[in-house]
């Protein structure tokens, strides 16, 4: 029996839970049904972990999901996920999850009936959530930005026909510093929501920061928040207090905080 969609209150509408309480709170409930959300960040910040938690939240509430990966073999994903208590292999055997290890050209190619391998996977398990990890691999084929944008945009519109909620990940090359380059073909304009993960240096210690750059679902938390990768997944902590310029790579104590320290 199919369970009800996992949702949280979001004004007068229902939102799709990400599986991460702190992120749901930042999004005032979660994603809108059918959204495509970009999770972009520096290497090792936790993009894949966030995407997996999103899929697992759906599985726990009767919503099968498809994980498309261009860089991880299924065996490696099984091993790493089990460290967090996530039995991906078991869920696959039960038809609750489908892992596709492929390449961008194979993923976007269509058969005589206009179907892709992703279409088949979605239909096979009646998926309601999809993860694409990561779109960065589309850039490895040396296509011009305009051609790449058209290809990715077309694939996303094709994906929207399934009325499923999707997370795509993308790597930001800058580890730390005042600049941040998401993509060279306008990826951030093709999606509904953009969540950014960055490393920041606070008092000579590298910390991870998360913030919502774009959210079409309405109001959202605009603060930068500290987060950790734990043995159970992503845990979003408090906002960065008493400092400003965090994303620049050169944070400084705010005037208010300096005044407090002098009192």
Secondary structure, 3 states (H helix, E strand, C coil): CCCCCCEEEECCEEEECCCCHHHHHHCCCCECCCCEEEEEECCCCCHHHHHHHHHHHHHHCCCCEEEEECCCCHHHHHHHHHCCCCCHHHHHHCCCEEEEECCHHHHHCCCCCCCCHHHHHHHHHCCCEEEEECHHHHHHHCCCHHHHHHHHHHHHHHHHCCCCEEEEEEECCCCCCCCCCCCCCCHHHCCCEEEEEEEEEECCEEEEEEEEEEECCCCCCCCCEEEEEECCEEEEEEECCCEECHHHCCCEECHHHHHHHHC
